[in-house]
Amino acid sequence: NSRMAAVIISAAAVMSLSAMVTFAEETQPLESVTIGATKMVSSLVPTDSTVPWWLTSCGVSETVYKLDEQGNLVSRFIDSMAQEDDTTWTVEMKEGPEFSDGTPVDAEAMCACLNQISEENASAFSTAGASTFEVTGDYSFTIKTENVTRVMPSILGGWGSVVFKNNGDDTYCYTGPYMVDELDPGVSMKVV
């Protein structure tokens, strides 16, 4: 009878869930997890070739925009963006996001990293062409592009548009949930 089968299935599900909870309570948290990859970054320089993509895929960096579960472009850094003319955009940022060292991601920091990307990694903004980012307030800035573009949020969601702070000593600070603890270039990376 179908009612009896439903009761048996429900009882089995409850017993399985109970066993999983008991198992979870008895296990200790992992101290580390090793993940294999077919390739590893050779540097931590965010404008170096495909390094930005690798750092984002490992949870070290984040792009300015990303896709949410429904496929919409969203940003934890940008509150609003408006196109003023064919090559000019005004941006209002969200207050609150920080770099992994605790310093705020404000307009000065955002413009510094995006200008460095534009100068050192031309392929990151290839659709828009040479782009400049100018601070207009603590959490606001203007974007000027060489080429006409209607898709600036998409461009800032590209693999090369990572948010970083150049510490000035050949080291960088990112915004992702993990930080690089050790790098053996081309071989392995330990994140914490």
Secondary structure, 3 states (H helix, E strand, C coil): CHHHHHHHHHHHHHHHHHHHHHHHHHCCCCCCCCCCCCCCCCCCCCCCCCHHHHHHHCCCCCECCEECCCCCEECCCEEEEEEEECCEEEEEECCCCECCCCCECCHHHHHHHHHHHHHHCHHHHCCCCCEEEEEEECCEEEEEECCCCCCHHHHCCCCCCECEEECCCCCEEECCCCCEEEEECCCEEEEC
